[in-house]
Amino acid sequence: MEESRNSWVQIGRSREKKKLRQTQPPEIQTSNKFEPLQHLDDQNQHQENERNNIQDPINSAGQAAKRREVMIVGDSILRNTASSVRSLDPLTTTVCCLPGASVKHITENVDRLLERTGDDPVVVVHIGTNNIGRDRPRSLQNKFRELGRKLKDKTKTVVFSGILPAPCKGPYGQLEIQNQNAWLKSWCTQEGFTFLEHWSTFYNKDYLYRWDGLHLNRKGTNLLGERILQEVQKHLN
């Protein structure tokens, strides 16, 4: 994802926001490098106002049923998936695409991302591609553990979306991704998280990828979005 490391994009409520460029990789210590997350704050406030103007549905007990929030967050692999989840409630669903993000970047921003999501939101995290080839396996696993600890403080419903095959990384890189996914699946089971497996759906399917062998084309993006949508619906129903 080298081409998008220097830009962060906020996609929300099934509409893609304007790309915001910055001169350096994002760091949590400097707030002006998180302009897309500032847009997220503004958007959440707008959606909260909208929800206050709409009467919640009534449940079988005659009481107002609280709408459950959905946060789908990850790196640039999520770009343009918002259109695939448009059947979800637009007032309670956010897709946040952070190009160039690593596991650490998501961990550092958990509080801000989930600040207005209420009790027990459904959180889907698609992250890790940018760590492959840069972090040693044990180091990356420790970073996932730290992310998991922070998410557990916010919700009981966490879905880790598996790292997709990346043809551009070659056989060794593909094997590293497979091994990391195997660990993620086992770890998610231990921690009570859900692991969303994609390997067999995308492996050896070059027609789902763009020319760079890393990012998905429209067909691949729609397929990933539909798979995430189906998983979210399981937790909402």
C-alpha positions as CSV (number, residue, x, y, z in Angstrom):
1,M,0.0,0.0,0.0
2,E,2.9,2.3,-0.6
3,E,0.9,4.5,-2.9
4,S,-1.5,5.6,-0.1
5,R,0.6,5.7,3.0
6,N,0.5,9.5,3.1
7,S,-3.2,10.0,2.9
8,W,-6.0,9.1,5.2
9,V,-9.6,8.8,4.0
10,Q,-12.8,8.8,5.9
11,I,-15.7,6.9,4.3
12,G,-18.9,7.3,6.2
13,R,-22.6,6.3,5.9
14,S,-22.2,4.9,2.4
15,R,-20.6,8.0,0.9
16,E,-16.9,8.5,0.2
17,K,-15.4,11.7,1.6
18,K,-12.7,13.8,-0.2
19,K,-9.1,12.5,0.1
20,L,-7.0,14.4,2.5
21,R,-3.3,14.5,2.0
22,Q,-0.6,15.1,4.6
23,T,3.1,15.4,4.4
24,Q,4.0,12.7,7.0
25,P,2.7,9.4,8.2
26,P,0.0,10.0,10.9
27,E,1.1,10.2,14.5
28,I,-1.4,10.3,17.4
29,Q,0.6,12.9,19.2
30,T,-0.1,15.6,16.6
31,S,-3.8,16.2,16.2
32,N,-3.6,18.2,13.0
33,K,-2.4,15.1,11.1
34,F,-5.8,13.5,11.8
35,E,-8.0,15.7,9.7
36,P,-10.1,12.7,8.5
37,L,-10.7,11.7,12.1
38,Q,-11.8,15.3,12.7
39,H,-14.3,14.8,9.9
40,L,-15.4,11.6,11.7
41,D,-16.0,13.6,14.9
42,D,-18.1,16.1,12.9
43,Q,-20.0,13.4,11.1
44,N,-20.8,11.5,14.3
45,Q,-22.2,14.7,15.8
46,H,-24.4,15.3,12.7
47,Q,-25.6,11.7,12.8
48,E,-26.3,11.9,16.5
49,N,-28.5,15.0,15.8
50,E,-30.2,13.1,13.0
51,R,-30.9,10.1,15.3
52,N,-32.4,12.5,17.9
53,N,-34.9,13.7,15.3
54,I,-36.0,10.1,14.4
55,Q,-38.2,8.0,16.6
56,D,-36.6,4.7,17.5
57,P,-38.5,1.5,16.5
58,I,-40.8,-0.1,19.1
59,N,-39.9,-3.5,20.4
60,S,-42.3,-6.3,21.4
61,A,-42.5,-4.9,24.9
62,G,-43.8,-1.6,23.7
63,Q,-40.5,0.1,24.5
64,A,-38.2,2.0,22.1
65,A,-35.6,-0.3,20.8
66,K,-32.2,1.3,20.8
67,R,-30.4,1.3,17.5
68,R,-27.1,-0.5,17.6
69,E,-24.0,1.2,16.1
70,V,-21.7,-0.5,13.5
71,M,-18.1,0.6,13.0
72,I,-16.1,-0.9,10.1
73,V,-12.5,0.4,10.2
74,G,-9.3,-0.5,8.5
75,D,-6.7,0.3,5.9
76,S,-7.1,1.1,2.2
77,I,-8.3,-2.4,1.3
78,L,-11.7,-1.1,2.7
79,R,-11.8,1.8,0.2
80,N,-15.2,1.9,-1.7
81,T,-16.7,-0.9,0.4
82,A,-19.2,1.6,1.9
83,S,-21.6,1.1,-1.1
84,S,-21.7,-2.6,-0.4
85,V,-23.0,-2.1,3.2
86,R,-25.6,0.5,2.2
87,S,-28.4,-1.8,3.2
88,L,-27.4,-1.2,6.9
89,D,-28.9,1.7,8.8
90,P,-27.1,4.8,7.4
91,L,-27.6,6.6,10.7
92,T,-25.8,3.9,12.7
93,T,-23.1,2.6,10.3
94,T,-19.7,4.0,9.7
95,V,-17.0,2.7,7.3
96,C,-13.7,4.4,8.2
97,C,-10.9,3.8,5.6
98,L,-7.4,4.8,6.8
99,P,-4.9,4.3,3.9
100,G,-1.5,3.3,5.1
101,A,-2.7,2.4,8.6
102,S,-1.1,-0.4,10.5
103,V,-2.4,-2.3,13.6
104,K,-0.7,0.3,15.8
105,H,-2.6,3.2,14.2
106,I,-6.0,1.6,14.8
107,T,-5.0,0.8,18.4
108,E,-4.0,4.4,19.1
109,N,-7.3,5.7,17.7
110,V,-9.8,3.2,19.3
111,D,-11.1,5.7,21.8
112,R,-11.7,8.4,19.1
113,L,-13.2,6.0,16.6
114,L,-15.7,4.5,19.1
115,E,-16.3,7.7,21.1
116,R,-20.0,8.0,20.1
117,T,-20.9,4.4,19.2
118,G,-22.9,3.8,22.4
119,D,-23.1,0.5,24.2
120,D,-21.8,-2.7,22.6
121,P,-21.3,-1.6,19.0
122,V,-20.5,-4.1,16.3
123,V,-16.9,-3.4,15.4
124,V,-15.3,-4.9,12.3
125,V,-11.5,-4.4,11.9
126,H,-9.7,-5.1,8.6
127,I,-6.0,-4.4,9.2
128,G,-2.6,-6.0,9.0
129,T,-1.6,-5.9,5.3
130,N,0.8,-3.0,5.9
131,N,2.4,-4.9,8.8
132,I,3.3,-7.9,6.6
133,G,7.0,-7.8,5.7
134,R,7.7,-5.0,8.2
135,D,7.0,-6.6,11.6
136,R,8.3,-9.9,12.8
137,P,5.4,-12.4,13.3
138,R,5.7,-12.3,17.1
139,S,5.8,-8.5,17.2
140,L,2.7,-8.3,15.0
141,Q,0.8,-10.7,17.2
142,N,1.6,-8.6,20.2
143,K,0.2,-5.6,18.4
144,F,-3.0,-7.5,17.7
145,R,-3.2,-8.5,21.3
146,E,-2.9,-4.8,22.4
147,L,-5.6,-3.8,19.9
148,G,-7.9,-6.6,21.2
149,R,-7.5,-5.5,24.8
150,K,-8.5,-1.9,23.9
151,L,-11.5,-3.1,21.9
152,K,-12.7,-5.4,24.7
153,D,-13.0,-2.3,26.9
154,K,-15.4,-0.8,24.4
155,T,-17.6,-3.7,23.2
156,K,-18.3,-7.4,23.4
157,T,-18.8,-7.7,19.6
158,V,-15.6,-7.6,17.6
159,V,-14.9,-9.1,14.2
160,F,-11.4,-9.4,12.8
161,S,-11.5,-9.6,9.1
162,G,-8.7,-11.8,7.8
163,I,-5.7,-10.3,5.9
164,L,-6.3,-10.8,2.2
165,P,-3.9,-12.7,-0.1
166,A,-1.5,-10.2,-1.8
167,P,-0.2,-11.5,-5.1
168,C,2.4,-8.7,-5.2
169,K,4.2,-10.1,-2.1
170,G,5.3,-13.3,-3.8
171,P,5.2,-16.8,-2.3
172,Y,7.0,-16.0,0.9
173,G,4.8,-13.0,1.6
174,Q,1.7,-15.1,0.9
175,L,2.9,-17.8,3.3
176,E,3.5,-15.1,6.0
177,I,-0.1,-13.9,5.5
178,Q,-1.4,-17.4,5.8
179,N,0.5,-18.1,9.0
180,Q,-0.7,-14.8,10.5
181,N,-4.3,-15.5,9.6
182,A,-4.0,-19.0,11.2
183,W,-2.7,-17.3,14.4
184,L,-5.5,-14.7,14.2
185,K,-8.2,-17.3,13.9
186,S,-6.9,-19.2,16.9
187,W,-6.4,-16.1,18.9
188,C,-9.9,-14.8,18.1
189,T,-11.4,-18.1,19.3
190,Q,-9.5,-17.7,22.6
191,E,-10.5,-14.1,23.1
192,G,-14.2,-14.5,22.2
193,F,-13.8,-12.5,18.9
194,T,-15.1,-13.5,15.5
195,F,-12.6,-14.2,12.7
196,L,-13.9,-13.6,9.2
197,E,-12.0,-15.9,6.8
198,H,-11.4,-14.7,3.2
199,W,-8.4,-16.8,2.0
200,S,-10.2,-19.3,-0.2
201,T,-12.4,-16.6,-1.6
202,F,-9.5,-14.4,-2.8
203,Y,-6.5,-16.7,-3.2
204,N,-5.4,-17.2,-6.8
205,K,-8.2,-14.9,-8.0
206,D,-6.1,-12.3,-9.8
207,Y,-9.3,-11.1,-11.6
208,L,-10.4,-9.6,-8.2
209,Y,-7.3,-7.4,-7.9
210,R,-6.0,-4.2,-9.5
211,W,-2.8,-4.1,-11.5
212,D,-0.7,-3.6,-8.4
213,G,-1.6,-7.1,-7.1
214,L,-2.5,-5.6,-3.7
215,H,-5.6,-3.5,-3.8
216,L,-8.9,-4.9,-5.0
217,N,-10.7,-3.8,-8.2
218,R,-14.4,-3.0,-8.2
219,K,-15.5,-6.7,-8.4
220,G,-13.1,-7.6,-5.5
221,T,-14.2,-4.6,-3.4
222,N,-17.9,-5.5,-3.8
223,L,-17.2,-9.1,-2.8
224,L,-15.3,-8.0,0.3
225,G,-18.0,-5.5,1.2
226,E,-20.8,-8.1,0.8
227,R,-18.9,-10.6,3.0
228,I,-18.5,-8.0,5.7
229,L,-22.2,-7.0,5.4
230,Q,-23.3,-10.6,5.8
231,E,-21.2,-11.0,9.0
232,V,-22.4,-7.7,10.5
233,Q,-26.0,-8.8,9.9
234,K,-25.4,-12.0,11.8
235,H,-24.5,-9.9,14.9
236,L,-27.4,-7.5,14.5
237,N,-30.1,-10.2,14.1
